[in-house]
Amino acid sequence: ICLPSMQCFVTEGAAGRSKENWEWTPADDSKPNTAESLRELLSYYHIDMEEFDETALMQLVEEVYETRISTLTVRDKELTRNTQIIKVWIATDILSVPYMLVHKSKQQKGKLDTRMTDRPISMRLTRGLSWKQALPKALADRLGLERDQQKDSIDIDEGSYRLCEEVEYSRSYPGLKTVYRIHEVTCRAASNCTKLGLPTGHDLGFTRGSDSDTVVTEFNWRARRDLFRNVSLRSRSFFDELVTEDPNKLDPKRRLPAPKPLMSSIAGGAQPKRNSALGMAAGQSTTVVEDVMKGRQADWTRARNAAKRIRDRDYTCKHFYEDCVAAFPELALYMGVAGPDGAPPSVTTSSGRSADDEYQRTLGALFAVYWLMRLNTDGAQSFCFGVGGDDWAPLGADSRSPKRSGDEIGKRRNFLQQVDWALFDEVLVAAGILKPKPGGAANDFVHDEDRTLGMLALTAIHDIMKVDGLSPAVAGWREFCGYKPGEVITDHDVALGYVLEHLPDALPSYAGLPQKQKDSVKFTQCNMEYNMGWLVQAEAPPGGLFKKFREIICAGQADPQDVAFYFVHWLTDLAGAEPYPQEGAEKFVLKFPMKVLLSFLNSFGFVKHLSSQTETEVFENYLEWRWKTQSPSLGVVPTDEGSIAMMRLVVMAQGQGSIWLEAYRSLNTPQRELLDCELACTGASGQCYARDASANGRGPAFLLYYAPALLQKNAAHARGALDALAEVFKQARALWPIDLDAQGEVVTIMLDALKELTVPAMQQLGPGEVWALHRTSSKSAQVKKLSMLKTMDLDWRNLQVLSLAPQSQQAGLFAEPERDVVFGTSMMPYLSETQPSTKAADHCSWSLCWRSVNGRC
């Protein structure tokens, strides 16, 4: 019964019918879990309390007897503190580049703590909690992911789990040996999980705790290859860390002063009591935004001065900053609404970031607009290196202040020298913000002051609805973007879109714009459901890629300039994502893969045509352009049947196109025809490709999520990778037979289990193991590895076994080609008929099953 360690233990009843959990607890009223009793215990084992700080003893009492996150035991006559930690690595891919979500910083009681930088999500386990029970709690407590969100967005890789134990003397409790049992596991996040800043890889934050002890933790996505260059990240150092001083301490990132909170316009200056569920001022029929902004005006003289002079050589970034802060009163909304005594309010945001962070990021986005408009002068230099703190002059690699690491300076220099700056100009021209100068050189532009003014106003107001309490509720009786009447709009983009649509005079910086610019600003707040990565890697069929986007464009009669205007806003918003506006566009320059950025920029020129072309026409034109720009050349653009398959496969592979074309041409005729047909499905009703109409009328179309990653991993096994794709398409079609009425539908097939494997690794299966395609809903399926020996309760109605073995083994396994479905279907009734039910708990139950050994059944 676990003496003398007094650990918890479990007993089982007769025949294993029940289990009981036991623990040791004090039996009398002496209350040994007091500070005095603990002090005596520590003293008995010769632990010097004089080395503890004044709060350490009470912290130890709390964690041992109250929160129960550690225990005290005796090992080899030495008192030992035991604690368990779960460490969760969250992984995803951004354009096939592996990324990990890690800590960036933590703010608590006014102090910024960066000791956990680049560490994974971690949490201590309470006594009796297994790592599988702790995992969803850690995701909820540390990231705010509720259980239903975890089910939809997080996939646990149980094969990555590992347990290690380390023994060290605690820094928090000097002299007390501590045993750390560390449970480490990796989870994969769906690339459309907006809660985690995807698909673009935005930084995110989460606020937890009480009003008196609020903890704001910030996270960011780091490229895996950069993160694990430092192997120490795989070691512990999550708690009780040693603090070391860097002898070459770098200068901290700089912030700009925050504005004062706005005062309420209610008579007497009273703070309106806000109902956060309605966004209404107490006793008022107006929203909080309407109430607070009532009577306030944008300074249009300063705003137009910024829009007019933004490209002037003598108009500095400081001048621009001062004009914007003076012009747009909504910027102060980030700091909340002051109470009757003028005291700063407590402000939280839906992003989990601090209010000041959101304000600084908005300034960063404004500065990105300013710098991109000045690429003909000092804009590129400032975009990469930032501006000085005193003179606001563009910084460079040789600037003495701020002090930066050599690695950081190198990244900034490389970005400045290697990026194609003309691509930024092209997007601005497409948006109508820049215009070619009459009679000027090819790169000589003038700018449209009204379009520039619209972009500045949009940038100033675009994130204000992240501030809790400002979001409105849907009024009237009609839904708005899926929100029912009376429901608070929690999506900050949709909330702003609602205000612009139904309360157009509430925000003065929007109300005073010319009507054309109002329409462009309003268009940017629509929910596009657009994943740019699906385009640049040809991952999705055109219907799944553009359908919602084009519907919004056509419904709002938006023109190509509005589409490009949206992309400029997206671009500058992401460029300013780090809350240090004077440091330059750090998100792009330091943290974003250049290949990804250039792919995004190149795609803008095609997406803008959605207002005049169908989804399939835009996608086909993009594929044709990618083929023509391949280096080395792939020859004449293909036509006729199979052309779309070849073009998509080359784009998915992102390089070495000739290898993939050779592998494609070497496929067996049935496999090649299968890829030709499935890759040519459009997922758009009534649409087919001009050069390949072989899939006309077929539906639903399939989006093979992570297919590009699979191909890019297997350039050395190109033929095998295409065999695998063909097999997935074949079994997906078995689950979703051809339906002429489903031509406009798209089914998502998740290949995340295969994407990091080489073809030989896929084929290395243990006894009884198979790859299978599991239908998880009417619109989705997932590839999984199953064990036929361990899992007998499989739902064969929603499963198709995948034959990923080499062709030679498949030929021996299935003598007749038409029988290669026997493994997934004909077996099913035999299995179900030969499984007797268990009559009594103490009787054995026998089942017959098929085993796969070396590719044979």
C-alpha positions in Angstrom: 0.0 0.0 0.0 2.8 2.3 -1.0 4.6 2.8 2.4 6.8 4.5 3.3 6.5 6.6 0.1 2.8 7.3 0.6 2.2 7.5 -3.1 -1.2 7.1 -4.6 -2.2 3.6 -5.8 -5.0 1.7 -7.5 -6.8 -1.6 -6.6 -9.0 -3.7 -8.8 -12.1 -5.6 -7.8 -13.0 -9.2 -8.6 -12.6 -10.2 -12.3 -11.4 -6.6 -13.0 -15.0 -5.3 -12.7 -14.0 -2.1 -10.8 -11.0 0.0 -9.9 -10.5 2.1 -6.8 -8.0 5.0 -6.4 -6.4 5.5 -3.0 -4.2 8.2 -1.5 -2.8 8.9 2.0 -4.2 11.9 3.8 -3.9 13.2 7.4 -6.3 11.4 9.8 -6.5 13.7 12.8 -6.9 17.4 13.5 -3.2 18.2 13.8 -3.2 19.6 10.2 0.4 18.6 9.3 0.0 20.6 6.0 0.7 23.8 7.8 3.8 26.0 7.3 5.1 25.1 10.7 4.9 21.3 10.1 6.5 21.7 6.8 9.3 23.8 8.3 10.0 21.0 10.8 10.0 18.4 8.0 12.6 20.4 6.0 14.7 21.0 9.1 14.6 17.3 10.0 16.2 16.5 6.6 18.8 19.2 7.0 17.4 21.7 4.5 18.5 25.2 5.5 15.5 27.4 5.5 17.7 30.5 5.8 18.4 30.2 2.0 14.7 30.3 1.1 13.3 33.7 0.2 10.5 35.1 2.3 7.7 33.7 0.1 9.2 30.3 -0.8 7.9 28.4 2.2 4.3 29.4 1.6 4.6 28.6 -2.1 5.8 25.1 -1.2 2.9 24.7 1.2 0.5 25.8 -1.6 1.9 23.5 -4.3 2.1 20.4 -2.0 -1.1 20.7 0.0 -3.5 23.0 -1.9 -2.9 23.0 -5.7 -1.3 19.5 -5.3 1.1 20.0 -8.2 4.0 18.4 -6.3 4.7 15.8 -3.6 7.4 15.3 -1.0 8.8 11.8 -0.6 12.0 10.3 0.9 14.5 8.7 -1.5 17.6 7.2 0.0 17.1 9.0 3.2 16.8 12.4 1.4 13.7 14.5 1.2 12.7 14.9 -2.5 10.2 17.1 -4.2 8.4 15.5 -7.1 6.6 17.3 -9.9 5.3 16.3 -13.3 5.2 18.6 -16.3 3.5 18.2 -19.6 5.2 19.9 -22.5 3.2 20.3 -25.7 4.8 21.2 -29.1 2.2 22.5 -31.5 3.2 22.1 -35.2 1.8 23.2 -38.5 2.9 23.9 -42.0 2.9 27.3 -43.7 3.3 26.7 -47.4 5.0 23.4 -46.6 7.5 25.1 -44.2 7.2 23.3 -40.8 6.5 25.8 -37.9 6.2 25.4 -34.2 4.1 27.5 -31.8 6.3 28.7 -28.9 6.4 31.2 -26.1 7.4 34.7 -26.9 6.9 36.6 -23.6 4.8 36.8 -20.4 3.5 39.9 -18.6 2.4 39.6 -15.0 2.1 42.4 -12.4 3.6 44.9 -14.8 6.7 42.9 -15.4 7.8 41.5 -18.8 9.3 38.0 -18.6 11.1 36.5 -21.6 12.8 33.6 -19.9 10.4 31.2 -21.6 11.1 32.5 -25.1 11.0 29.7 -27.7 9.7 27.2 -25.2 6.6 25.1 -25.9 3.3 25.2 -24.1 3.8 23.6 -20.7 1.9 23.0 -17.5 2.4 21.2 -14.2 0.2 18.2 -13.6 -1.9 17.9 -10.4 -1.6 14.6 -8.5 -3.3 11.6 -10.1 -3.7 13.3 -13.5 -2.4 11.4 -16.6 -0.7 13.2 -19.5 -3.7 12.4 -21.7 -6.0 14.0 -19.2 -3.7 17.0 -18.8 -3.2 17.7 -22.5 -6.7 19.2 -23.2 -6.5 21.1 -20.0 -3.1 22.6 -21.0 -4.5 23.6 -24.4 -7.5 25.2 -22.8 -5.7 26.9 -19.9 -2.7 28.1 -21.9 -4.2 28.9 -25.3 -7.9 29.3 -24.6 -8.8 26.4 -26.9 -12.0 24.9 -25.7 -12.7 21.1 -26.1 -14.8 21.5 -29.2 -12.2 23.7 -30.8 -9.5 21.1 -29.9 -11.6 18.4 -31.6 -11.8 20.4 -34.8 -8.3 21.9 -34.9 -5.8 19.7 -33.0 -4.6 16.3 -33.9 -2.5 14.5 -31.2 0.5 12.6 -32.5 0.6 9.9 -29.8 3.6 8.3 -31.5 5.7 11.4 -30.6 5.1 11.0 -26.8 8.1 10.5 -24.7 8.7 10.5 -20.9 12.0 11.5 -19.3 13.0 12.1 -15.7 15.6 14.6 -14.5 16.9 15.2 -11.0 18.2 18.7 -10.0 18.4 20.9 -7.0 15.6 23.5 -7.1 16.5 27.1 -7.6 13.2 28.2 -5.9 13.8 25.9 -2.9 17.6 25.8 -2.3 18.9 22.4 -1.0 15.6 20.6 -1.9 16.3 18.0 -4.5 13.6 17.9 -7.2 12.6 15.1 -9.5 11.0 16.3 -12.7 9.0 13.8 -14.7 8.4 15.4 -18.1 5.7 14.2 -20.5 6.5 15.5 -24.0 4.1 15.2 -27.0 3.6 16.9 -30.3 0.2 18.0 -31.7 -0.6 19.2 -35.2 -2.8 22.3 -35.6 -5.1 22.6 -38.6 -3.9 25.3 -40.9 -7.2 27.1 -40.8 -7.3 27.4 -37.0 -7.7 31.2 -36.7 -7.6 30.9 -32.9 -3.9 30.1 -33.3 -3.1 32.8 -35.8 -3.4 30.6 -38.9 -3.1 30.3 -41.8 -0.8 33.3 -42.0 1.1 32.5 -38.8 0.2 35.7 -36.9 1.5 36.0 -33.3 -1.2 35.5 -30.7 -1.7 36.1 -27.0 -3.9 34.7 -24.2 -5.0 36.4 -21.0 -5.7 34.3 -17.9 -6.0 34.8 -14.2 -8.1 37.2 -12.1 -8.4 41.0 -12.3 -5.8 41.3 -9.4 -3.4 38.8 -11.0 -3.7 38.8 -14.8 -1.1 36.9 -16.8 -0.8 37.8 -20.5 1.2 35.3 -22.5 2.3 35.9 -26.0 3.1 33.1 -28.5 4.6 33.2 -32.0 5.2 30.7 -34.8 8.9 29.8 -35.4 10.3 27.9 -38.3 11.2 24.4 -37.0 14.7 24.5 -38.6 15.5 27.8 -36.9 14.0 26.7 -33.5 15.9 23.5 -33.1 19.3 24.8 -34.1 19.6 25.3 -30.4 19.5 21.7 -29.1 19.0 22.9 -25.6 15.4 23.6 -26.4 14.8 19.9 -26.1 16.0 19.9 -22.5 14.0 20.9 -19.5 14.6 24.4 -18.2 10.9 25.1 -18.0 10.7 25.8 -14.3 13.3 27.0 -11.7 15.4 28.4 -14.4 18.8 29.9 -13.8 19.0 33.6 -14.7 22.2 34.5 -16.6 23.2 37.9 -17.8 24.3 38.4 -21.4 27.7 40.3 -21.3 26.8 41.7 -24.7 23.3 42.8 -23.8 21.2 43.9 -26.8 19.0 46.9 -26.7 15.3 46.2 -26.0 12.7 46.6 -28.8 11.3 50.1 -28.8 7.7 51.2 -28.4 5.9 54.5 -28.9 3.9 56.4 -26.3 0.3 55.2 -25.9 -2.6 57.7 -26.1 -4.8 58.5 -23.2 -8.1 56.6 -23.0 -11.1 58.4 -24.4 -13.6 59.9 -22.0 -17.3 59.0 -22.2 -19.5 61.6 -23.8 -22.3 60.9 -21.3 -23.3 64.1 -19.4 -21.0 64.6 -16.5 -18.3 62.4 -18.1 -19.6 59.2 -16.5 -18.1 55.9 -17.6 -20.9 54.0 -19.5 -21.6 50.6 -17.9 -21.1 48.3 -20.7 -22.9 45.1 -21.3 -20.1 43.1 -23.0 -22.7 40.8 -24.5 -24.4 43.6 -26.3 -21.7 46.2 -26.7 -24.3 48.8 -25.5 -24.1 51.7 -23.1 -26.2 51.2 -20.0 -29.7 52.6 -20.5 -28.8 53.6 -24.1 -30.0 52.5 -27.5 -26.6 53.2 -28.9 -23.5 51.0 -29.0 -20.4 51.8 -26.9 -18.6 52.9 -30.0 -21.3 55.3 -30.9 -21.5 56.7 -27.4 -17.7 57.1 -27.0 -17.1 58.6 -30.4 -20.1 60.9 -30.4 -19.1 64.5 -31.1 -15.5 63.5 -32.1 -14.1 64.4 -35.5 -11.2 63.2 -37.5 -8.7 65.9 -38.3 -9.0 65.8 -42.0 -6.4 68.5 -42.5 -3.8 66.4 -40.9 -5.1 63.2 -42.5 -5.0 64.7 -46.0 -1.6 66.1 -45.3 -0.3 62.6 -44.5 -2.0 61.2 -47.7 -0.6 64.0 -49.8 3.0 64.2 -48.6 3.6 60.5 -47.9 6.1 60.3 -50.8 7.8 63.6 -50.3 11.5 63.3 -49.5 11.4 65.9 -46.7 8.3 64.3 -45.1 9.8 62.0 -42.5 8.4 59.1 -40.6 8.1 61.3 -37.6 6.0 63.8 -39.5 3.8 60.9 -40.7 3.4 59.5 -37.2 2.4 62.8 -35.7 -0.1 63.5 -38.5 -1.7 60.0 -38.1 -2.0 60.2 -34.3 -3.6 63.7 -34.6 -5.9 62.7 -37.5 -7.6 59.5 -36.4 -9.3 59.6 -33.0 -10.2 55.9 -33.1 -6.6 55.0 -32.3 -7.3 55.9 -28.7 -10.0 53.2 -28.5 -7.3 50.6 -28.0 -6.7 52.1 -24.5 -10.3 51.7 -23.5 -12.8 54.2 -22.1 -11.8 56.2 -19.0 -14.1 56.3 -16.0 -15.5 59.4 -14.3 -12.2 60.0 -12.4 -10.1 59.7 -15.5 -8.3 56.6 -14.2 -7.0 54.3 -16.9 -9.5 51.4 -17.4 -8.6 47.7 -17.3 -8.6 46.7 -21.0 -8.5 43.2 -22.4 -8.6 42.1 -26.1 -10.0 39.2 -28.0 -6.5 38.4 -29.3 -5.2 37.9 -25.8 -2.6 40.6 -26.4 -2.3 43.7 -24.3 -4.1 46.8 -25.4 -0.8 48.6 -25.9 0.4 45.7 -28.1 -2.6 46.2 -30.4 -2.0 49.9 -30.6 1.7 49.5 -31.4 0.9 46.9 -34.1 -1.6 49.3 -35.7 1.2 52.0 -35.8 3.5 49.3 -37.3 0.9 48.7 -40.1 0.6 52.4 -40.7 4.4 52.7 -40.9 4.5 49.7 -43.4 2.1 51.7 -45.7 4.4 54.7 -45.4 7.6 52.8 -46.2 6.1 50.8 -49.1 4.9 54.1 -50.6 8.5 55.4 -50.5 10.4 52.5 -52.2 11.8 55.1 -54.7 13.6 56.9 -51.8 14.2 55.6 -48.3 11.3 53.2 -47.9 13.1 49.9 -48.5 15.9 50.8 -46.1 13.4 51.7 -43.3 11.2 48.7 -44.0 14.2 46.4 -43.3 16.1 48.3 -40.6 13.6 50.7 -39.0 14.1 54.3 -38.0 16.1 56.0 -35.3 14.6 56.8 -31.9 15.6 60.5 -31.9 16.0 61.7 -35.4 13.7 59.1 -37.0 16.2 58.7 -39.8 16.4 55.4 -41.7 18.7 52.9 -39.9 21.3 50.6 -41.6 23.6 47.7 -40.9 26.2 50.1 -39.5 23.9 52.0 -37.1 25.3 52.0 -33.6 21.9 52.3 -31.9 19.9 50.2 -31.3 22.4 47.5 -30.5 21.4 44.3 -32.5 22.9 40.8 -32.8 25.0 40.0 -35.9 22.5 37.4 -36.9 19.6 39.9 -36.9 21.6 42.5 -38.9 22.5 39.8 -41.4 18.8 38.9 -41.9 17.9 42.5 -42.4 20.7 43.1 -44.9 19.8 39.9 -46.9 16.1 40.9 -47.1 17.0 44.4 -48.4 19.3 43.0 -51.0 17.4 39.9 -52.2 13.7 40.8 -52.2 12.2 42.0 -55.5 10.8 45.4 -54.4 9.1 45.9 -57.8 6.5 43.3 -56.7 5.3 45.6 -53.9 5.0 48.4 -56.4 2.9 46.2 -58.6 0.4 45.4 -55.8 0.1 49.1 -55.0 -0.5 50.0 -58.7 -3.1 47.2 -59.0 -4.9 48.7 -56.0 -5.0 52.2 -57.6 -2.8 53.7 -54.8 0.2 54.2 -57.1 -0.2 55.2 -60.8 2.5 55.3 -63.5 3.7 58.9 -63.9 2.8 60.3 -67.4 5.9 60.4 -69.5 8.0 58.9 -66.6 10.2 55.9 -66.4 8.8 52.4 -65.8 9.4 52.6 -62.1 8.3 56.3 -61.8 5.0 56.7 -60.0 2.6 59.2 -58.6 0.0 58.4 -56.0 -3.7 58.8 -55.7 -4.4 60.8 -52.5 -7.9 59.6 -52.0 -6.9 55.9 -52.3 -4.0 56.5 -49.9 -6.3 58.3 -47.5 -8.7 55.3 -47.6 -5.8 52.9 -46.8 -4.6 55.0 -43.9 -8.1 55.3 -42.4 -8.7 51.5 -42.8 -5.3 50.7 -41.1 -6.2 53.0 -38.2 -9.5 51.4 -37.4 -9.1 47.8 -38.6 -8.4 46.2 -35.2 -10.4 48.3 -32.8 -13.1 45.6 -32.3 -10.5 43.4 -30.7 -11.0 45.5 -27.6 -13.4 43.7 -25.3 -16.7 45.5 -24.8 -16.7 47.4 -28.1 -18.1 44.7 -30.4 -21.8 45.3 -31.2 -24.6 42.8 -31.1 -26.7 42.1 -34.2 -29.8 44.4 -34.1 -33.1 43.8 -35.9 -34.3 40.4 -37.1 -31.8 39.4 -39.8 -28.7 37.5 -39.3 -25.3 39.1 -40.1 -22.5 36.8 -41.4 -23.9 33.9 -39.4 -24.6 35.8 -36.2 -28.2 35.8 -35.1 -30.2 38.8 -33.8 -29.1 39.7 -30.3 -25.8 37.8 -30.5 -22.6 39.6 -29.9 -20.2 39.5 -32.9 -17.0 38.0 -31.6 -15.0 38.0 -34.8 -13.4 41.4 -34.8 -13.3 41.7 -38.6 -17.0 40.9 -38.9 -17.8 43.2 -36.0 -16.1 46.1 -37.8 -17.9 45.1 -41.0 -21.2 45.3 -39.1 -20.4 48.8 -37.8 -19.4 50.0 -41.3 -22.6 48.5 -42.8 -25.2 49.5 -40.2 -23.6 52.3 -38.2 -21.6 54.1 -40.9 -21.4 57.4 -39.0 -20.1 55.9 -35.7 -16.4 56.0 -36.8 -15.4 59.6 -37.9 -12.3 58.4 -39.8 -14.6 56.2 -42.0 -17.6 58.6 -42.1 -15.6 61.4 -43.7 -14.1 59.3 -46.6 -15.2 59.7 -50.2 -17.9 57.2 -51.1 -15.6 55.2 -53.4 -13.0 54.7 -50.6 -15.8 53.8 -48.2 -16.8 51.0 -50.5 -13.3 49.7 -50.8 -12.8 49.8 -47.0 -16.0 48.0 -46.4 -15.1 45.3 -48.9 -11.9 44.4 -46.9 -14.0 43.4 -43.9 -15.9 40.6 -45.6 -15.1 37.0 -44.6 -13.3 35.8 -47.7 -12.6 32.2 -46.6 -9.4 32.5 -48.7 -6.2 30.5 -48.0 -3.4 32.0 -50.1 -1.2 28.9 -49.6 -3.8 26.8 -51.4 -3.2 29.0 -54.5 0.6 29.3 -54.5 0.9 25.5 -54.2 -2.1 24.6 -56.4 -3.3 22.6 -53.4 -7.0 23.2 -53.7 -9.4 23.0 -56.7 -10.6 26.4 -57.8 -14.0 26.0 -56.3 -12.6 25.4 -52.8 -10.1 28.1 -53.3 -12.1 31.0 -54.7 -15.8 30.3 -54.4 -16.6 32.4 -51.3 -14.2 35.1 -52.3 -15.8 35.5 -55.7 -19.3 35.4 -54.3 -18.5 38.4 -52.1 -16.9 40.2 -55.0 -19.8 39.7 -57.2 -22.4 40.5 -54.6 -20.7 43.8 -53.8 -19.9 44.7 -57.3 -16.2 45.1 -56.3 -13.7 45.9 -59.1 -10.2 44.5 -59.5 -8.8 47.5 -57.6 -10.8 46.6 -54.6 -9.4 43.1 -54.6 -5.9 44.5 -54.8 -6.8 47.0 -52.1 -7.7 44.1 -49.8 -4.3 42.5 -50.5 -2.4 45.7 -49.7 -4.2 45.9 -46.4 -3.4 42.2 -45.7 0.2 42.8 -46.6 0.8 45.9 -44.4 -1.2 44.4 -41.5 1.1 41.4 -41.5 4.2 43.5 -42.0 3.4 45.4 -38.8 2.5 42.4 -36.8 5.3 42.9 -34.3 4.5 45.6 -31.7 7.6 47.6 -32.2 6.8 50.1 -35.0 10.2 51.8 -35.1 12.1 48.5 -35.6 10.9 48.1 -39.2 8.7 45.4 -40.7 10.2 42.6 -38.5 7.5 40.0 -39.2 8.5 39.9 -42.9 12.2 40.8 -42.5 13.1 38.5 -39.6 10.4 35.8 -39.3 8.8 35.1 -42.7 10.4 32.8 -45.3 11.2 34.9 -48.3 9.9 32.2 -50.7 6.5 32.3 -49.0 6.4 36.1 -49.2 7.4 36.2 -52.9 4.8 33.5 -53.7 2.1 35.7 -52.1 3.2 38.8 -53.9 3.2 37.0 -57.3 -0.3 35.6 -56.8 -1.9 39.1 -56.4 -1.9 39.8 -60.1 -4.2 36.8 -60.8 -6.6 37.0 -57.9 -7.6 40.6 -58.8 -9.3 39.2 -61.9 -12.0 37.3 -59.9 -14.4 40.2 -60.5 -14.3 39.5 -64.3 -13.3 35.8 -64.6 -14.6 32.6 -63.1 -12.8 30.7 -60.3 -11.5 28.1 -62.8 -10.3 30.7 -65.3 -8.3 32.5 -62.7 -6.7 29.3 -61.4 -6.0 28.0 -64.9 -4.2 31.3 -65.9 -2.2 31.1 -62.7 -1.1 27.5 -63.5 -0.1 28.5 -67.0 2.0 31.4 -65.7 3.7 29.1 -63.2 4.5 26.6 -65.9 6.0 29.3 -68.2 8.2 30.7 -65.3 9.7 27.4 -64.3 13.4 27.3 -64.2 14.8 25.4 -66.0 12.2 25.6 -68.7 9.7 22.7 -68.9 8.9 23.4 -72.6 5.5 24.2 -74.2 2.6 24.6 -71.9 0.6 21.3 -72.1 -2.9 21.0 -73.5 -5.6 18.3 -73.7 -6.3 15.6 -71.2 -3.8 15.4 -68.4 -2.5 18.9 -68.8 -4.1 20.2 -65.5 -2.7 17.3 -63.6 0.8 17.9 -64.9 0.6 21.6 -64.2 -0.8 21.2 -60.6 1.8 18.5 -59.8 4.7 20.7 -60.9 3.4 23.6 -58.8 2.8 21.4 -55.8 6.3 20.0 -55.9 7.7 23.6 -55.8 10.8 22.7 -57.8 12.5 19.9 -59.9 9.6 19.9 -62.3 11.3 17.6 -64.8 11.6 14.9 -62.2 7.9 14.9 -61.5 6.9 15.0 -65.1 9.0 12.0 -65.8 7.5 10.2 -62.8 4.0 11.1 -64.0 4.6 9.8 -67.5 5.9 6.5 -66.0 2.7 5.8 -64.2 0.5 2.8 -65.2 -2.3 4.0 -67.5 -5.1 3.5 -64.9 -3.2 5.5 -62.3 -2.3 8.3 -64.7 -5.9 8.5 -65.9 -7.1 8.6 -62.3 -4.8 11.6 -61.5 -5.8 13.3 -64.7 -9.4 13.1 -63.9 -9.3 13.9 -60.2 -6.9 16.8 -60.4 -9.0 18.3 -63.2 -12.2 18.4 -61.0 -13.0 22.1 -60.3 -15.4 22.0 -57.4 -17.3 24.8 -59.1 -20.7 24.2 -60.6 -20.9 24.4 -64.4 -17.1 25.1 -64.8 -14.4 23.1 -66.4 -10.8 23.9 -67.6 -10.4 25.2 -71.1 -7.5 22.9 -71.9 -8.8 19.8 -70.1 -12.5 19.1 -69.8 -12.1 15.4 -68.9 -13.6 15.9 -65.4 -16.5 18.0 -66.7 -19.6 17.3 -64.5 -17.7 15.2 -61.9 -18.1 15.9 -58.2 -17.3 16.3 -55.5 -13.8 17.5 -56.0 -11.1 16.6 -53.5 -8.7 18.9 -51.7 -5.7 16.8 -50.7 -4.5 18.8 -47.7 -0.7 18.6 -47.4 -0.2 16.9 -50.8 2.4 19.6 -51.6 4.3 18.7 -48.5 4.2 15.0 -49.4 5.6 15.6 -52.9 8.3 18.0 -51.6 9.4 15.4 -49.1 9.7 12.7 -51.8 11.6 14.2 -54.7 13.9 11.1 -54.5 10.8 8.8 -54.6 8.7 10.7 -57.1 7.0 7.7 -58.7 6.1 6.2 -55.4 4.7 9.5 -54.2 2.4 9.8 -57.2 1.3 6.2 -56.7 0.3 7.2 -53.1 -1.7 10.2 -54.3 -3.5 8.1 -56.9 -4.3 5.5 -54.2 -5.7 8.2 -51.9 -7.8 9.6 -54.8 -9.1 6.1 -55.6 -10.2 5.3 -52.1 -11.7 8.8 -51.6 -13.8 8.2 -54.7 -15.0 4.9 -53.2 -16.2 6.9 -50.2 -17.7 9.7 -52.3 -18.9 8.2 -55.6 -19.3 10.5 -58.6 -22.4 12.6 -58.2 -23.4 15.0 -61.0 -25.3 17.1 -58.4 -22.1 17.5 -56.3 -20.0 19.2 -59.0 -19.8 22.4 -56.9 -18.8 20.6 -53.7 -15.3 20.1 -52.3 -14.2 17.4 -49.8 -11.0 17.9 -47.8 -8.7 14.9 -47.4 -6.1 15.3 -44.6 -2.7 13.8 -45.5 -0.9 15.1 -42.4 -0.1 11.5 -41.3 1.9 11.0 -44.6 3.3 14.4 -45.3 6.6 14.0 -43.4 7.2 10.4 -44.5 9.3 9.2 -47.4 7.6 6.5 -49.6 9.8 3.7 -48.1 8.8 4.8 -44.6 5.1 4.6 -45.6 5.6 1.1 -46.7 7.2 -0.1 -43.5 4.2 -1.5 -41.6 4.2 -3.8 -38.7 2.1 -7.0 -38.5 -1.5 -6.1 -38.7 -0.9 -2.5 -39.6 -2.6 -0.8 -42.5 -3.0 2.7 -43.9 -6.7 3.7 -44.2 -8.8 6.6 -45.3 -11.3 7.4 -42.6 -14.4 9.5 -43.5 -14.8 11.9 -40.5 -17.7 13.9 -41.9 -19.7 14.5 -45.0 -17.1 16.9 -46.2 -13.8 15.5 -44.8 -11.6 12.4 -44.4 -8.2 11.7 -42.9 -5.5 9.2 -43.7 -4.6 7.1 -40.6 -2.4 4.2 -39.7 -4.5 1.5 -38.0 -3.7 -1.8 -36.3 -6.0 -4.6 -37.2 -4.7 -6.6 -34.2 -5.4 -3.9 -31.6 -8.6 -2.3 -32.9 -11.5 -4.6 -33.7 -14.4 -2.1 -33.4 -13.7 -0.3 -36.7 -16.5 1.4 -38.6 -15.9 -0.1 -42.1 -18.7 1.9 -43.6 -16.4 4.9 -43.3 -13.1 3.3 -43.9 -11.1 2.4 -47.0 -7.8 0.6 -46.7 -5.0 2.2 -48.7 -2.6 -0.1 -50.7 0.7 1.8 -50.4 2.9 -1.2 -50.9 5.3 -1.4 -53.9 3.7 -2.5 -57.1 5.5 -5.9 -57.0 4.0 -6.7 -53.7 0.5 -5.5 -54.8 0.7 -7.8 -57.8 1.4 -10.8 -55.5 -1.3 -9.9 -53.0 -4.0 -9.3 -55.5 -3.9 -11.7 -58.4 -6.9 -10.1 -60.1 -6.8 -6.3 -60.5 -10.5 -5.9 -59.7 -10.0 -7.6 -56.3 -7.9 -4.9 -54.8 -10.9 -3.7 -52.9 -11.3 -7.0 -51.0 -9.0 -5.7 -48.2 -11.4 -2.9 -47.3 -14.8 -4.2 -48.2 -15.3 -7.9 -48.8 -13.6 -8.7 -45.4 -16.0 -6.6 -43.5 -19.1 -9.0 -43.3 -16.8 -11.9 -42.6 -15.2 -10.1 -39.6 -18.6 -9.0 -38.2 -20.1 -12.5 -38.5 -17.3 -14.3 -36.7 -17.2 -12.1 -33.6 -19.3 -13.7 -30.8 -20.6 -11.5 -28.1 -19.2 -11.9 -24.6 -21.7 -13.7 -22.4 -20.0 -13.2 -19.0 -17.2 -11.1 -17.7 -15.0 -14.0 -16.8 -15.4 -15.8 -20.1 -13.0 -15.5 -23.0 -14.1 -14.0 -26.3 -12.5 -15.2 -29.6 -12.4 -13.2 -32.8 -11.1 -14.0 -36.2 -9.2 -11.3 -38.1 -7.0 -10.8 -41.1 -3.3 -10.0 -40.6 -1.0 -8.2 -43.0 2.5 -9.7 -42.9 5.1 -8.5 -45.4 2.4 -7.3 -47.7 0.3 -10.5 -47.7 -3.0 -11.2 -45.9 
